[in-house]
């Protein structure tokens, strides 16, 4: 499966989009839709995607570059869902999980109780398991709570 346009739109909403570098909530330099700039990209001023190199230090990147970065950056999350989940998924469920993995990371996802329960055909447990991932430093983060709500709404195929 691949991330649908609806899934990409949710990621854009959740992550925001910036055509110039910005500091994310952890203070790391990012650009586009949650693309963390690598050491190489920071030193060279160029972003490498499957489509080539794009200079960001000379001004804003284009929509095409944002899209190329998003496709590249979601590849890992798509692969993680495809490899870890052994039960059938509807597109909206797949998109929800990819958005979730994009945020928590592939390693955390693969080792999660969510994956174990889902693979045991316990689809109903997924929303509750997603809402376990709203903490940072032992405290509930309102932004993560809101994000999980939107991911759960997509999982349930509710209008978001």
Secondary structure, 3 states (H helix, E strand, C coil): CCCCHHHHHHHHHHHCCEEEEEECCCCCEEEECCEECCHHHHHHCEEEECCEEEECCCCCCCHHHHHHHHHHHHHHHHHHHHHHCCCCCCHHHHHHHHHHHHHHCHHHHHCCHHHHHHHCCCHHHHHHHHCCCCEECCEECHHHHHHHHHHHHHHCCCCC
